[in-house]
């Protein structure tokens, strides 16, 4: 991992998606593998990873990120209040940020989603439900007002974000992909831009 001074200059890439909990909400093996591969590519590109620090897509992306060694970045988890320590933070979160925010309304002021969106330079949305949809909508709104973060989605056939599929997301300005390789290529191109840095 990077020294403290070097690490502060690394961009933060957020991955959001289903926690995979609740009836009918378990993530599939292809969804897990996609999140794992995207997490690994974020590490390989020398960025920090930010997730909600919990199960499902979050743990898959974090495990993929931590599978790369050596690497420059760290796995960050923004943890909501009142969650079971069995799942939050997951075992692959290296820097847990514990908040007082319960987040019953994922778009409300008591949601840690606002921290995730404002901290990330790039956000990658994977398959998910109400919480993922709220976080994605906040990112789109934030992007139109502040021109940050860059918003990507990666959805395989049949995947959606609370009913929104690729075409609907593209209609509101989200750049959509189907594979981890496409995401990695887009991130690499973004990282290569001269203006890309942590500085806002």
N, C-alpha and C positions, 0 to 999 in steps of 0.2 A: 504493500500500500504506500501511498504518497506520504511525504512529510507534511506536517501541518500547514506550512506556508504554501507548498505546492497544491495541496488539496483544496485550499480556499479558492483557487482559480479554476477548478473543474466545473463544467456545467452540470446541472441536475436534470435528469430525465425521469419523469414519473410514469409508472405503469399502473393503470387502473383496470378493474374487472371484477367479476363475481367472486364473492367470498365462498361460494359453493356450500353454503349451509341452508338448512330448511328443506322441506319436502319439494322434490322436483327441481332442486337448484344445485345439484352436484355437478361440478365441472367434469367434462369428458376427458379421456386420455389425450385426444388431439389438442384440446384447449390447454391442458397442462403442458404438453410438449411445446406448443407454440409460445406460451408465456416463459417457459424455461429457456428456450432458444433466444427469445428477445432479451431476457435478462442477461444472458451470456454475452450477447453482442454489445449491450450497453457497457459491460465491463471491458470488453476487448477494445472498445473505442475510447476508453479512458475517461468515462463520465461517472458521476455518482448516480445511484439508483434511489428513487424515492417511491415508496408504496404506502398504503394504509396500515402496513405492519401485521396484517392478519392472515387468515387461511385462504385457500382456494388459489385464484390467480396470483394473489399477493405473495404467497409462499412459493409458488412455482417460479415466478420471476426472480424472487430473492435468492432462491436456491441456485437457479441458473447463473445469476450474477456471481455468487460466491464460489461457483465451481471453477472460475477462472483465477489462476494463480501463476505468476504474480499479477497484480492489477493496481491501478492508481486510485480508483474510487472506493467508496464505502456504500454499504446497504443501509439506507435510512428508512425508518418507519415512524409515521405520525400516528400516534395511538389515541383513539377516542376513550373517554372516561367510561367506567362502568362495564367494561368487557372482561370476559373470563381470561385470567392469566394463562390458561391452558392454550389459548389461541393468539393472544395479544401480549407482547410481540411474539411473532413466530421465531423459530430457532435460527433463521437466517438474517435477522435484523441485527446489524452491528451497532447502529446508533439509534436507539429508541428515543422518540420525543413524546413524552407523556403529556397529554393535554387534559384540561378540565371540561372539554367539550363532549357532551353525550351524543348530540347529533341525531335526535329522533327525526327531525326534518333535515334531510341531507342537503337541502338548498338554504336552510336557515342560518342565522348568525351563530347558532350553537353547534355548528358542524365543523369538523376539522378539514372538510373538503376545501374550504377557502384557503387554508394554510398550504395544502398540497398544490393548488393551482397557482398561487402567488409565488411559491418557492421554485417551481419547475420552469425550465427554459423550453422543454419539449414535453408533451404529454402524449402517451400512447394508450388508447382505449381498446380493450379487448372485450369479449362477450361478457355481458352482465345485465343486471336488472335495474331497479329503481335508484339505488345509490350510485351506480356507475353512470346512469343516464343523468342524474343531477350533477355529478362532477363534470361530465362532458359538457353539459349545457353551461355550467359556470365557466369552463375554460373557453368555450366559444364566445360567450359574452365578454369575458376578460380580454380575449384576443381582439375583439372589435374596438375596445376602448383604449387598450394599452399596447396593442400589437405584440402581445406575449400571452401565453406561450404558443409555440408552434403546436398544432393539434393534428395528430394522426390517429387513425383507427386501423386495426387489423382484425378482420372477421373472415373466418372460413365459411364454406357453404353451409347454410342453415343457421349460422350464428346471427345474433342481433343484440342490440343494447336497448332493453325494454321495448322491443317492437321495432326499433329503427334499424334498418338494414343499410347496406353500403350505399345504394342509390340515394336514399333519404339523407344520409350523412353528407355525401358529396354535395348535395343541393344546398347545404348550409355552410359549405366551405371547409369541410373536413377532408383531408387527403387520406384516401383509403387504400389498404393493401390486403392481400390474401395470405402472404407467406412471411416468415421471419426473415428470409433473405431480402425481400423487398424493403422491409423495415430497416434492416441493417444497412442496406445501400443508401437509403434516404437519410439515415442518421449520419453515415459517413460523409455524405455530401454536405449536410448541414454543418458538421464539425469542421469541415475544410474551409468554410467561408471565413474570410478575414475578420468579419465583425462578430463572429461567435466567441463569446467569453462569458464568464460569470458576471462581469460588471454590467449593471443595468443602466 
